[in-house]
C-alpha cells in the first residue's frame, strides 16, 4: 500500500514549481491533495488534471495566504472534498515581488505561515505531519551572508521558521510533528530567475560553489518524502547538501 492512502495533504503555493512537484509526488504516494494557487487558476487546474490522469485525487483552491480567510478556505476544501487534513506542506513563499508592499515578505513568510499552521492544526488528527520548506540561504542567514537581493526574503523566511518552531510544544501535545526541509538555490524556480535578474551571474556563482544545484523535480521528491520520513519533530533535513553553510 502507498504510505499516504486515505490521507489528505494541503500544499501551499502548488500551482507551479516546487509546490506542483510536491503535490504530484504526494498524490503518487496515495494522498488526496489540495493544490493551492493565488492567481493562476488554469495552471493549478492543469496540475490537478495531471494528478487525476495518473489515478490520484486532487482539487484546486484559490487562496491568498496573506488575506483574511485564505488559510481557512484551504482547510475547508480539504475537509469538504476529502474528509481530513493529515499533511500540511508550507511551501508558499515570496518577497521579491516589487508591487506587493515593503512588508510583503514578512507577511507571507512569517505571519501567513503561522496562521496557516494554526488553522490547519485545529483539525489535524494525531499522527499528522507539517513540513516547512525553506532554503539554506534563509536557514543559515544568521551565520552566512547571502545575496544582497535575497537577504530580506531570507531573513523573513528565517523569522517564519523560528515562529513555526515556537509552536512545536503545542503541536506535540496534539500528536502533530513539524519538520523543516532546507535546500540550496533550486534550478528553474521563480526566485532563482528573479535573483539572476537582480544580480546577473548569481545563480552560476552559487552553482559553482555548490557543485550542483537540485532541479525543481529533484527537490520536489525530497520535500514530499518528508511527509512520511521517520524523523523526530523539529528535525531539519538538508537537501542537496549544505557543506558550504555548515563548514
N, C-alpha and C positions, 0 to 999 in steps of 0.2 A: 504493500500500500504506500501511496505517496505520503510524505511526512505531514502535509497540511490538509489532507482530506477532511472535509467538514468544517474547516476553519475559514474565517473571513479576514482579509487584510485590507487596510487603508494605506495607500501610498500617496503622500502629498507630492504635488509637482510632478505628475507622472504622465503627462501627455507627450513628452519627448525626452530625449537624452537618457541620463542615468535612471530617472524615475520610471520611464517607459520600459527599460530593460528589466528593472526590478519587478515591475508589475507582471511582465510576461514570464519571468522565471518563477515567481511565487505561484502564478496560475498553473504553470507546468508541474509544480510540486503539489498541486491539488487544492490550493486556496481559491476561494471566490474573492475577486479583487474590486475595490472601489478605486477607479482611476480618476485622479483629481486634476482639473485644469483651471486656469484663471481666466483666459480669454479665448483660447483656440479650441472651440468645441469640435470642429471637423477632425482636427489632429487627434484629439482624445478618443473620438469615436473610431478612428482608424486603429488605434491600439486595442480598444475593446473588441473590435471585429476580428483582429488577428488572434486574440485570446479565444474567442468563441469558435473561430475556424479551426483552432488547434484542439478543440474539445473542452475548453475551460469555461468559466463563468466570470463575467465582469460587467460593470456598469460605469458610465462616465458621469461625473458630477462636477459642475462648475461651482467653484468656491474660492473667494479671495480670503486667505487665512488672516490677513490683517484687518478685514472688515468684520463688523459685528454679525454674528450668526454663521460665519463661514465654516468654522470648525464643527458646529452643531449640525450643519447640513450634511457633512460627510458622515458623521456618526449616525444620523437618522437614516441616510441612504443605505448604510451597511446593515443596519438592523431591519429596515423595511424590506430590502431585497434579499438578504442572506441570513438574517436572524441573529447576528452576533458581531462583535469586534474582538478578534483574538490576536491580531498582529497590527501594529502601527509603525509604519516606516516614515520617519520625519526626514524627508528628502528635500522638500521645497526650500530654496534659499535664493538670495539675490542681494542687491545693494549697489551694483554698478550702473543701474539704470539712472539716467540723468534727469528724468522727468517725474520722479515719484517722491521727491522731497528729501532733504538732508538727513532726516531721521528714519528713512525707509529701511535701511539695512538693520538697524536695531529693532525696529517694529516687527520686521519679518523674521530675522534670525534669532531673536531672543523672545520677545513678547508673544509673537504668534506661535512659537514652538511650545512655550509653556502652556498657553491657552489650549492648543490642540491636544496636548498631553492630558491636561486636567479634564477636558471634555470627554475624551475617549476613555480615560481611566475610570470614569464614573460608571461605565457599563462593561468594562473588560473583566472577564472571569479570571479566577485563579489559574495560573499557568500561562497567562498571556505574556507577550514579548513586545517591547518597544525598542526600535532601532533608530538611533540618531546618526545621520550621515554628515560627516564633516571632512575637512581637508587637513593635511599635515601643516599647511601654511597657517591655518587657524588654530589647530590644536596646540601647536608649539610656538604661537606668536609671542608669548612672554619670554621665550628663550632664544628664538631665532627670528631675525628680521625677515620680512617678506617683501615682495614688490611694492613700491610706493602706491601704485594704483589699486592694489588689492588690500592694503592694510586696514582701511575702515571696515571692509567686509570681514576680513579675518578676525578683527577684534570683536565685531558684533557676533560672529559665529562662536567664538570662544566664550563670550558672555552668555550665549544661548546654551552652550554645553554645560557651563558651570551652573546655570539656573536649573537646567534639567536634572543635573546630578543632585541638587539640593532636594529634589522630590523623591530620591531613592528610598529613604526610610519609610515614607508614606506608601510608596508603591510596594515595597517589600511586605508591609503589613497586609496588603491586599493579595499578595502572591503574584505580583506583576514584576517582571525583570526588565531592566533598561540596560542596553549595551550601546556602545559607540563604535562606529567604524570610520576610520580616517584613511583617506587616500591622497596621493600626490596630485598635482595637476593632471587632469584627465583629458586625453586627446579627443577633440571634437566637441567639447562642451561649449555652451554659450559663454561661460566665464572665461575659458581659455581664449576664445575668439576675441572677447572684449579686452582682455589683458594684452593680447598681442597687438591689438589696435592702439591701445593706450601707450604701450611700451614695445615698439616693434623689436622682434627678436627675443622677447621674454620667454616664450614657450620653448624655443630652440635652446636657449640657455639653460632652462630648467631640465629639458630632455637630456642635455649633455651631462649635467650634474647628477641626474638620477640614473643615467644609463639607459633607461627605458621608462616611458610613461604608459600606464594602462589605457586601453581603449574604453569607450563607454560600455561596450558589450562585456568586456572583462570585469570591469568594476561592478557592473550590474549583477553579475553572477556572485561576486564576493558579498555584496550588500544583501542580496536575497538569502544567501546562505546563513547570515546572522540571525534570521528569523527562527531557526531551529538549532543553531550552534550550541554545543554543550559547554557553555561558559557561564561564569557567575555574573550576577547583576553588577553593574558598574564596570565590567570588562571593556577595554579598548582594543580593538582589532586594527592592526596596521596593514593595509592592503597595498601591495606593490613595493613593500619595503619602506623603511623610514630611517635608514642608516645615517643619512646626511643630517637629520634632525636629532637623532639620538646620540651622536658622537659628542 
